[in-house]
Amino acid sequence: NIVLYWTETETADQISGETGLLIVPAACRGQLRAFVVAHSHMDVGWVYTVQESMHAYAANVYTSVVEELMKGKQRKFIAVEQEFFRLWWDAVATDKHKQQVHQLLQEGQLEFVIGGQVMHDEAVTLIDDQILQLSEGHGFLYETFGIRPQFSWHVDPFGASATTPTVFALAGFNAHLISRIDYDLKADMQKNKRLQFVWQGSPSLSESQQIFTHVMDQYSYCTPSQLPFSNRSGFYWNGFAVFPDPPKDGVYPNMSLPVTDTNIHPYAQAMVANIKERAAWFRTSDVLWPWGCDKQFFNASVQYSNMDLLLDYINKHSDEFGVTVQYATVSDYFQAVHSKNLTWEIRDSQDFLPYSTEPFQAWTGFYTSRSTLKGVARRASSLLYAGESFFTQYVRQHPESSICKCGALKQLQSLRWAVSEVQHHDGITGTESPKVKNMYMDNLMYGMFNVKKLMASLIFDMNNAKKNGDYVIVYNPLAWNITTFVTVSVSHSSMNVYDELGNFVPAQIQSSAESHSTYDLYILVEISGLSCKKYIVKPSNGKRSVFIGKSVKYQRKDATRGVQQSPDLLPVVNDCYQIMETNETVQLTQEFLEYHVNGDVMKGPISDNYLFAPNSSAVPVSKAVEMEIVFGNLVTEIRQYFYSNITAQYYIYAMYTRLYLVPEGYDGKLLCHRIEQEYSVGPLEVNREAILRTSTNLSTGQLLYTDDNGYQIQERPFKTYVNNTAARNYYPMVQTAYIEDNATRLTLLAERAHGVSSQGNGQMEVMLHRRLWNNLQWDLNFNLTLNDSSVVHPVFWLILGTKSATTVLYRTSQQALEHRPIVMFGQFSGDKPELPRQLQQKSVHSSPVTVPPNLHVQTLSIPGWRYSSNHTEQKQGDADFSRVLLRIRHLYEVGEDPVLSQPVTVNLKSLLKGLGSVKSVEERSLTGTWDINTLKRWKWKTAQNPRFSNSRNISEEYIVTVHPKEIRTFFVYFQDQ
């Protein structure tokens, strides 16, 4: 007895590629329908390493699930992260398994959701890296199976960013699913049936990239485990995974009672009761019922054989229960909801950060946890960005080179893998165990070594250069002309710097703050977009061209007696700022403080990898301070050292503040307007959380602004809570945070993620480091106490000025800090009297790639994907080096700046002329798998009238117009050389 319902044609086309029928039991009419979505949440590196997890359970998940799905057409399963699947596919799966996966995907029993390499964190990741890891997974899936994921399953990241729905919409997704949002907000949304909405994540893109979003209810992504008739967990018939080795007898801890004739009815009652409880929180009669949890389905046979019986029983008694149940994929569920054609409320660009699970459980500590890992992950990402464009230009300009392109691509791929992997929500977050942190670090360092080696080999190949020399090669990875300083460590105090033509280059040398045996050589470089320059560095041998930094040291002072004006203290000045201890237009003071936290669960709330729960307000850390000022014609550096007392031998904090003076004839706008600060923090005492608090006389009303993933800005008004107010007003700062009054803005830019807050009027504090230990048994069991004894060295750029001026400066400065020039050099032997002839003759790249300052070339790479742009054709064989992936991003919001917020027209043929003659251009979805002209995302009805959307045409002359906040993705093909 069935009823056939036509689905909407568009829906069916998107799911299966052809118009189809949705077959549902007749009993569904007027009854609840539960979609049982089988899944295994598989963390790519949390408590256990990837290798440990593969051995203990992950490989068995895919082997047993594939085998069991083949035994019943009704059975279904969703696969989420790609890393474990790819490792299984490459090293474990048999040919039969692979053939079965193709069949299961074709028949809709197996579905890939998200499809990225990992389920990325949303709070502390950069949008570039989110897109990378998503593209890596999507490229593999499309190349291997010809499929493109269309739904998300972002169930475990600790809070939800407004960038993610935009990224997923641009990737072609039809619906987005999240879970972890603030506990009190979720309770209110549940009560008022507002857990589903259409999210317009970007204020500038608004409805053109909106996406239907489902927030999981209070049970989240796990099956409810409490059964009234059993003291074991429910619905987990395979029990819990065991490490390090699977038990040989197949008996796992806490295996649910098998379904029998005697317990099948109470099992059904428990399941139906939960389905009905959940149904009351949503608007439709369709209920998403996740079946699974962390590390489940390693024995899919026992899972499905029991659930088969239970589902059959409930459906046979559907009149009694008022519920029908079916195995389902995420697409099955969203297809059912979409077919109801309801009108949904719109959520604007506000995110769901921070995230708390209880009043004293604010998940804001992880914004800073394992700061060293956060810094290395971002440096690796920046190096990969540079290596990709460098290799792309090399391949285009040297088609007959001696370098093995396939080997070079593998070197890049090793870093793509590592950077993608660490974006996992227990990776860059710092919430993993120490051995897993070491795994991430090892993979990142290995990938960085490979890319550095690759770039060096390309340089030497292009120039026939000897590998030992006294030259420095500087690569500008940005598609803008830059003027900046690079720093090189040298062993001589008397050096000269020349350009390729033998002209003196402005430079300054001074004693190193970190080493008594070396010197810091600052070289002023001017480099075109995506181009290299070479500089010769040699001992001066008499005639000196570099400036010498002169040091003035001040004796250690007792900081507890208050700041006193020193009569011999000199002002520090450049063309944009003057720093001295007098009342200036904006009074600005900075100090290091520490929050003390509790480590005994019997005495109150604790801080750990995830949570921040301070005992009280932050307290000053230093009792004494030393200062040294190095004055120079190009660089002035203030070195401050902070001690626990006036006689202490070692400092615990140091701050290095640099101002740059740009000679006439150079474009020094960005350089002049930034105050660069580098800190040294640690080792901390246990249960201390270190902050830098910047206080001003700006009247800000404690209103803070922070970025979501380096893509857009969120307004963060200070909120007062009954408990834990300080911690619940911390927010993630991925690249940018600022405070402002009516006229003036103070902006901080960072090269790694931090927690940031405004705990007072005119104040902004950034958490720099954490060292924690507690006796919570769960933390101890998994080694998640964060006893991090490292010394961290974060860098910030401060920009102070009018709101209009800083708006112009901070977007480009963000990218300039993120993508600083790459410096490669030979040994400074100093024994060559003449410049190598080949260095005089030619530059590395003949034609620069430059875009206007409101645009950013976000990607220029050769992905190597073998798939055809035509969905129906699949290529095999070697990597494809003819396809260049280009992404261009507009940096500004609508209305942010009268000039820079305007649409920008770009001639791609002219832009890329240095790479060759453009033959054809295809516009693609964000991850490259859809032709933008064939991508038809589902439309979800809202009360808002749709506005005119921006045209996305490419003219015959390859001219495109990029509108505010757009990210345009292209495949570019060139004429053969």
C-alpha positions, 0 to 999 in steps of 0.5 A: 500500500504505497502512494506516489508523490512527484517531487519538484523537478528541480529537486530530483534533478539535483539529487539524482540527475534525473526526474524521479519519484519519491516513494513513501509509505501511505501511513506517512500521511498525517503521521511523523516520518523519521529519517534514520541517518546512519553515520560515524563521527570520525575525528581526524586527530583528537585523542588518537593520531590518524594512524592509531584511529585507522588501526583501531576502528576507522578502516573497519568502518568503511570495510564493514559499512560497504559490505553491509550496505550491499546486503540490503537495498534499504540500508543507507549511510553517510560519509563525512570527512574524506581523510580516513576514506581516502586512506582506506581507499588507497591502502585497504579497500579491495577492488571489489570494495571499490566497485561496490562503493561506485554502485552504492553511490549510484544507487543512493545508499551511500552519500558523501556530505561536506566532502572536505578532507575534514570537518573544519573548525569555524572559529579559528580557521582562515577562509582560504584554508576552509576553501582549500580543504573543501576543494581537496576533498571535492576534487578527489570525489569528483575525479574518482566518482563523478559526484559533488556533495550538496549538503553539509553536516557541520555537527561538531565545530564549537560554534558556527561562523557566518562565513561557513554558510557562504562558503558552502553556498558558493560550493553549490550546497543546497542545505547546511546543518550545524549543531553546537550553538549557545545552550540558552539560545538553542533552548529558546529556538527549540521552544519556538520551532526556529531551529530551521531558517534561511541564513544570509551569511554575507551582508553583501551577497545576501540572498544570492548566496543564502542557504537553508540551515538546520540546527540540530536539537539538544540531542545533537548528532548522537543517538540518545543512549539512555534506555529505560529497560537497560543499563547499557547504551542504546542503539550502539550494538557494536559497542565502543571502539577500543585502542590501541588494538581491536579485541580479537574476540569481537566483544567491545565495551558497552554493546547494546542489548541485541534486539529480541522478541522480548525487548523489541517493543520497549526498544521501539517505544524508546525510539518513538518517544525520542522521535516525537520529542524531537518532532515537537521542535520542528515545523514539519512532520519529517524528523531527522534522527541521527543514528551513530556517534563518535567512532561508531559502525566499526562493526556495521553488521551487528548495527544494521542487523539489529536496526533492520528488525527495529525499523520493520517492527515500528513500521508494522505498528505505525498506526499504534506508534503514529510514526514511520521510520526509514533509513535515509541520507541527508539529501533524503531528509532535506528533500522531504523538507524542501518539498513542503514548500514552507516559507522560512524566516531569514537569519542575517549575517550574525554568527553563533559565536561564542559557544557555551554549554553551561554558564561556567562552560564558555568554549572560548579558551580554544581560541588561543590554545596551542598558540605555536600550532596555530602559528605554524598552521598559518605559516604553512598556509602562507607558504603553500599560497606562495608555492602554488603561484610560484609553481604555476608561473614556472610551469607556464613559462618553462614548458620544457624544463628539466624539473619533474612536474609530477614530482613537484606537484606531489611536493605541493600536495604534501603541504595541501594535505597537511594544511587541510588536515590541521583545519579539523575542529580538534586540530588548529583549535588546540584541543587535541592531545600532545601526541596528536599535536605532534602529528599535525606539527610533523606533517606541516613541517614535512610539507613546508620542507617539501615546498621550500625545497621545490621553490629553491629548485625552481629558482636554481633551474630558472637561473642556472645558479650555483647553490652557494652564493651571497644573494637573497631572492625575495618572492612577493606572493601577492598580486599587488606591488609591495614596498616592505622590509624583509629581515635576514640574519647575518653574522657580520656587522658591516654589510652592503646590499645591492640590486641586480644592477649593482645599485645600493639598496636601502638597508639597516643592520643592528644587533639582534634582540634574540642572539648576541652572535648575529645581526638583523639586516633589514632590507627595503624591497619593492617588488611587483605582484607575483614577482621575484627580485634578487639582492646581493648581500656582501661584507662592505670592505670599506665603503658602507651603504647600510644604515647602522641602528644605534642602541640606547639602553635604560636601566631596569625599573621598579614597575610597581611604583607607577610610570614616571617620565624619564628626562632622557627618554627620546620620542619615537617618530616616523611620518605617521606616528609619534610615540612618547610618554606624553598626552597625545591625541590618542592615549594608548597604554599596553600591559601584560596581565594574567588570568589565574584559573582553578585546577581543582574540580572540587573548588569550582569551574576549571579551564582546559583546552576548550574552556576559559573560566577565570577565577577573577579579573586579570592581574599585572604580571611584572614587577620590573621592566627594562627597555632598549631603543634602537634608533635607525634611519629606516627602522626604530625598535623599542625592546621591553623586557618584563621581570617578575621582580627587580632582581630576577635573572630571566624575563617572562615577557618581552615586547618588540615594537617597530616603526618604519621610516620610508625614504623618499621615492618609495611608496610607504603608505602601508609600511608607515601606518603600521606599528609592528609588535612581536612578543615573547611569552612564556614559559608560563606558570601552571594555570595562567592565561596570558593577555595583552591589554591595550587601553585607550581614551577612546569612548567605545562603550565596550563595543568590539569588532572581530573578523569571521575567518578573515572574511567579514567583520562581526559586531560584538557588544559586551553582554552581562551574564549572571556568571562567567561574564568575562569568558563569555565575552571572548571572541575569536580573532582570526586576522582582525579586531578593532575598537572605535569611537565616532572618529578614531579606530584602533585596529589589531591585525594578527598572523594567527588566531587568538581570543579577544575581548573588550572588558572595559571602555576603550580597551581591547585585550588579546589572549596570547598563551595558556598553560593549564592543568586540572584534575577533571577525570575526563581531561586526565583520561584523554591527556587534554589538560593543556600543560603547554610549557612552550614560549610563543612569539606572536606578531601584531600590526597596530593601525591607528587613525580615522575610521575612513583611513583605517578602512582603506588600510586594514583590508590590504594590510591583512593580506600583507601580514598574512602573505609576507614575502618569501625569502630564499638565499644562499650562504653569505660567503662574502668571497665573490668580488663580482656579481654572478653574470646570470643575476645581472641578465634577467629577472625570474618572472618577466610580467607581474600579475597585479590587481587593484587594491580592493581585489585579492588573487586568493588562488593561483594554482595548478590543482592537477585534477584529472577530471573533465570539466564535462561532468560525464567524462572522466579522465584517468592517467597523469595529473593535468597541468593544463588547467590553472585554477584562479580565484579572485576575491573582492575584499570590501563590503557594500557601502564600506568605502565610497571608492573601494566598495565599488564593483571592479572590472578585470580583463583576465587575458591582460591580468595573466599575460605573463603566464601565456596567451589565454585560450579559454576561461570557465567560471566554476563553483568555489571548489571547481566541480560545477560549471557555474552555468549549470549549477542550480541550487535549490530555492527556499521560500522566504518572506523577502522579495528576491532582489536583482542578482549580480551578473556572472557573465564572462565576455568574449574578451575574458572581462569579468566584473567582481562585486563586493565580497564576491569570490569568483572561481575560474578554470583558465586554459592557455595556448600551447607554447 
